Amino acid sequence: MKQYETYKNSGVEWLGNVPDYWESWKISHAFKKIGSGTTPQSGNPIYYENGTINWLNTGDLNDGVLYSCAKKVTPKAIEDNSSLKLFPKGSLVIAMYGATIGKTALLQFETTTNQACCVFNESDIIDIEYLQYWFKGNKEHIINLAIGGGQPNISQDILKGIRLYCPIKEEQTQIANYLNHKTKQLDTLIAKKEQLISLLQEERTAMINQAVTKGLDPNVPMKDVKEDGLDKIPNHWRLLKFKWLAPILTCGVASTPEYVDESIGVPFLSAQNVKNNKMRLDKYKYIPVELHEKLTKLRKPLNGDLLVTRVGAGIGDACIVDCDFDFSVYVSLTHIRVDESIVNNKFIMYFFSTDYCKFLNNYGTVTGGGVGNLNVNNVERYKIPIPSLEEQNSIVKFIEHQNEKSDLLQAKFEQEIELLKEYKTALISEVVTGKVDVREEVLAQ
């Protein structure tokens, strides 16, 4: 893509030069209406119960076109809160603070908002889609304008004071249409790559299911088993109760301990530290040394043991302990040590990934306080299909080889997705700041 014929200095350091015929507009002068909203008194049912009026929060914003929001308020909420106003369809919203700071949405419905949203509508000068692309393309620079350390805030005043350079509105609309076309192409490519990753994960799950419950030989004679969730296993395999395979099978401490500083404590791991068959050691808390010694006096986790999540959405996720420090575990983890003269610890880890084990987990989970817990006594009774140790070793080796190939492909797709996203952001930024001239490309579509 070519550049514009002539440029002028914008006077803005990060923006640099802009096309010489583009005009400068302060956002507050370009829009007739810029506003926000509020949060009606939390917990007051007269403001929320059976609400019929949309109430947009920054968590709803999607950096695209938005057709609905999650929450609603009552007419009484608007009546009692003067700052709670309805904004029309076609308005542009940007998050002023919080985890979604700088995120936008172009509304396709009428709504009120909370106080973290800033809403723009009614302009004879700025095309609303162009402004959304301008915010997206310059998000980093906009966030840099934020004030406050703990929770940076790009207030209404900051947003109103932003000065942007742009062509006439008709050309802005052409540019927005061009970016709609190009970003849709890029989003389609990204979606295809993401679909390939999903297929890889499905293939991995199917491969582990087959290998761990049926073996590697598709022609081996099979026998029927009378177990819910499992129909057949190879003739020469046995069904053994988990408690016969694991001399240690226990959950962590049930009470929430006193936490201490890293300098005087011992790591205390929980369910968040196990994901996708790996230990995740980027974040954990610490407990006193004395408590750790008490908790691990009889059952100290060692390298080669298994940790299995037993609460929350990730119930049954397992990993092998592989770290160079001592630790204790919370009640959200089950600590397992298998008899390695009978079973390969990785074979058991992969068993937890099978559909059969997930079926057992569904029946082995009890609910307390609205949270599911994988009961250790139930896990002890799981009947696990077990081949010889030699065959287990072969199965583990096969799975790891297949996983290695799958990981390489997934990493390739993820890198391609990241490059496409970076190109998309760069394209938007270059177009809306006038670094490239897309007028002929617009006409050629």
N, C-alpha and C positions, 0 to 999 in steps of 0.2 A: 504494500500500500504506500502511496506517495504522501508527501507532506503538503500543507497549504503553501501557496506561492510566497506570501510575505507574513512576517510575524512581528510582534511588539512585546516589550517587556511588561509582564503583568504586575511587577512590583511585589509579588508573593514569592518568597524564596523557594518553597518546595514545588510551586507550580511552574516557575520559569517563564518562557515565552509562550504566547498564545497567538492565534491568527489575528491579523491586524484589524479585521473588521468586526471581531467579536466584541460585545459590549459587557461592561461590568455591572452586576446587579447585586445589591444587598438583599438577602433573602426576605428580610422584613418589609422591604419596599416592593418586592415582586409578588407577594401573596397577600390577598385581602384578609384571609383568616389563618391564623396559626394559634393552636391551643393545645390543651391537655385535659386531664380529667382528675379523678380522685378515687379513693377507696371508701365506700360507705362503711359505717361502723361494723367491724368484723364480728361475726357471731350473732348479729341482730337479725332474726328471721324475717322481719318485715321488709328488709332490704334485699333478701336473697331467695327466700322460699317461694317456689312457683314463679320465679322471675321470667319475664317475657322479653326483656330488652337486652340486647347484646352488650356485654361488658368486656372489652378487649384488654388483655394483659400482654406484657412484652414476651412472655413465653409462647404466645400464639404466633409471633412474627416468623415469617418463612423466607425472607429475602426475595419474594416473588409476588404473585397475585394470590390474595387470600379471600376465601369464599365463606368462612365461618370462624367462630371463636368458641372456646370451651365453656365460658361462664356467662350467666345472665343475672340481671338485677330487676327489681320491681319498679313500677312507676313511682312508688313512694320514695325510693332511693333518689330519683331525680328531683322529686318535689322537695325533699329535705336537704339536698346537697346542691347548692347553686353552681358549684364548679363541675358538676357532672352533666356534660352536654352531649347531645347527639351529633355525630359527624357523618356527613353524607357518603354514599357510595362514590368511589372515585378519589377519595382522599388518600394521601400518603402518610404512613406512620413510621417513625423511627424511635428506637429504644434509647433513652437518655442515660440510663445507668443499669447496673446489675450484670448478670452473666451474659445477657444478650446485647450489651451496649453496642450501638451502631447498626444493629440489624433493622431491616425495613420490611414493609408490606404495603402493597397497593390494594386498597379495600374494594371488595365487590359487594358490600352490604353496609347498611347503616349501623352505627355502633357508638356506644360511649367507651371511655378508656379509663385506665388507672393513671396515677400521677407519673408513672415512669415513661409514658408515651408522649411524644410530641407529634401533632397532626397538622398537615398542610393541605389546604384546598383553596380553590378559586384564585386563579392567576391568569391574567391576559398576556403575561410575559414569558412564563416558564411552563413548558410541557411537563406534566406530572410524571410521566414515565421517564423522561429525560432526567428529571431531578432524582428519581430513584436510582438510575444508573450512575448519576454523578456521586450520590452518597456511597454506592457500592464500590465504585472505582477509586474513591478517595477515603475509604473507611479508616485506614491507618492514620491519615493526617487529621481526620475529624476527631478520632479518639485522643490524639495527642493534644487537642485543645481542651480536654476534660480537666476539671479541677478536683482536688481531693485525692488523698492517698489510699485509704482503705477501700473506698468504693468510688472510683472516678465517675464524674458526673458531667455530661455535656448538657447543660441546662438549656431551657428555652432561649434565654438571653444569648448564650453562646451560638446556638443554631440561628437565631434571628440575625446575628451580627456577621455570619459567614458571607463573604463576597465571592460570587462565582462569575466566571466569564463564560459567555455562551453566544451562539448565533441567534438569529431571529427565531421565533417560535416554530414557524413552518419547517425550518431546517432542523430544529431540535427534534421535531416529530419524525422527520426522515431518519435522523441518527438513531432515535429510539427504535424505529421499525427495523433498521439494519441490525441493531444489537439484539432485538428480539429474535431475528432470524438466525444470527450467528450463535447466540447462546443456546438456542434450542438445538442446533446441530451438535454443539459441544455437550450439552446435557444428555442428548441421546447416546453419544459415544460413551460418556461416563456411565450411564445406566447399563449399557451393554457390558462394560468391564465389570461393573458391580454384580451383574447377573452371572457372569463367568465365575466370579469368586463364590457366589452362592452355590453354583453347580459343583464347584470343586469341594466345597464343604459337605454337600449332600453325598458326593461320591466317596469322600473320606469316611463319613458315617456308615454308609452301606458296606464299604470295604472292611471296616472294623467289625461291624455286625456279623458279616459272613465269616471272617477269619476266627473270631473269638468264640462263636457259638456253633460253627459248622466245620471249621478247619480250612486247610488250603487245597485239599484234593476234592474236586467236584464229583469224582466218581466213587468216593469211599462209601461203603454200605452204611445206611443210617438206621436208627431205631427210634420208635415212638417213645415219648416221655409224657408222663401225666403231670405236667406242670403248667399252670396258667402262664401265658406269655412265652412259652417255649414248646414247639411241637416235636422237633426231632433233633437228635445229636448223633455224631458218628458212633458206630457200633462199639468201638473200643474205648470210648470216653466214659467217664464216671460222673455222676452228679453227687457232689459233696457239699455238706453244710459248711457255711463260711467259718463257723466257730471251730471246725476241725482243722482249718487251714491257717488260722491266725491266733497265735498265743496272746497277742495284745489287740484288743478291739474295744476302745473306750472313747468317750467324748471328753472334751476339755472341761475346765472349771465352770460351774453354772453361775456363780455369783460374779457380779462386776467388781473387779479388784480396785484397789487404790493405785492410780497411775503415778509414776515418778519421772524425773528427768532422765534423758538418755545417758548422762554421765554416771549415774548411780544405779541404773536399772538393767533389766534383762528383757530382750524382745518378747513381745506377747502377740502371737499371731492369731488371726481370725479368718472367717470365710473370705474376706476381701483379698487375702494373700494367696488364694488358689484360683486359677482360671486357665481353662484350655490345657489341662494336663501339665501346668507349669506353676512353680512357686513365683509369686509376685511380691518382691521384697522392697518396693519403692516407698511403702508407707506402713507403719505399724506403731503401736504404743509400747510402753515399758512398764514393768512391774518390779517391786522390790526384790533384791537377791534372795532374801529370806523366804519370801512367798514362792519364788521359782524353785528353790531347793526343796521346799515342802511338796509342791505339786509334782515334781519330777523324781521324788525319792524312789518310787517303785516303777515308774513308767516314763523314762526320759526319751523324748524323740531323738532318733539317730538317723544318720544318712542311710537311705535305702528303705526307710519306713514310708508309709503312705499317709497323706492327709486328705480327708474327704469332707466336702462341705455338707452340712446337715440342716441349714436353715436358708430361707430366702429363695429367690428365683433360680439360683444356681445349684440347687440341691443335687448332690451326687457327683459334682465335679471333683476329680481326683488328681493328685500329683505325687511324685516321688520326692522325698526330702533330699535336698542337695544344697547344703549351705555350710559355711565354715564358722558358725556360732551356735551357742546353746539358745534355746527358746522354750517357752511354755505356750499352751494353746487354750483358746477360749472355747466355750460350750458350742459355738457355731461350727467347730471342726471335730471330726472323728479321727482319732489317732489309731493307725493299724500297723501291726508288724506281722508279716506272714512267715510261715515256716518255709524257708527257701530250699529245704530238701524235698518239698512237695510241689511248690509253685514258684513261678517267676513273678517277682513283685510287679513288673511292668505288665505282665499278662493280666493281673488283677486290676491294675490301673485302667487298662483298656476295657476290661469287663464292665467297669462303671460307665463307660461311654455307650454301651450297647442298648438297643431298644428293650431287650429282655430285662436288663437291670433297671432301666428307667420305669418299666412296668412294675417291677418289684418295689421300687422307691415310692411309687404312687400309693401302693398299699401299705408300705412301711412307714409312711409319714403320718404323724399325728398333729393336730392343730391345737395350739394353745395361744390365747390372746390374739387370735387372728393371724398368727404366723405359723407356717408349717415347719415341723421338726422331724428329721429322719431319726426314728427311734433305733438306738443301738441294739436293743434286744431283738428287734425285728430283723436287723441286718445280720445278726448272728445266725438266723435261721434260713437265710438265703441259700438256695441250692444252686451251686455253680458248676457248669459243665467243665470238666477238667481232663485234658489229655495227659500223656506222659510229660515229664519235665523237658525231655529232649524236643518233643513236638511244640511245647509252649515256647521254648527258646526260638524255634524256627518261625513260629507265628509272630513273635515279637520282632524278630529281625525283618520279616516281610513287611509288617506294619510300619516300622520305622523307615524302611527304604521307600515305601509308597508315600509316607508323610513327608519325607525329605523332598521328593519330586513335587508333591503338591505344594509344599511351602515355597519352593522356588518359583513355581508358576504364580502363586498368590502374590508373592512379593513383586513379581514382574507386573502383574495387573495393578497392584496398589501404587506402584511407582508411576505407571502410565496414567492412572486416575489423578494422582497428585500433579503431574505435569500438565494435564488437561485443565485442571482447576486453576493452576498458576497462569496458564496461557489465557484462560477466560478472564481472570481478574486483570491481567496486564492489558488485554484487548480493550476491556471496558474503560480502564483508566486512560489509555492512549487516545481513545476515540472522544471521550467526553471532555478531555483537557486540550483537544485540538492538536495533539502530536501527530496524528495521521488524518488524512482527508478521505472520508468514505463516501463522498457525494456521488461519485461515478459508480461505486459499488452499489449504492442504494438504487440508482437508476437502472442498473443492470439486472436487478432481481426480477 
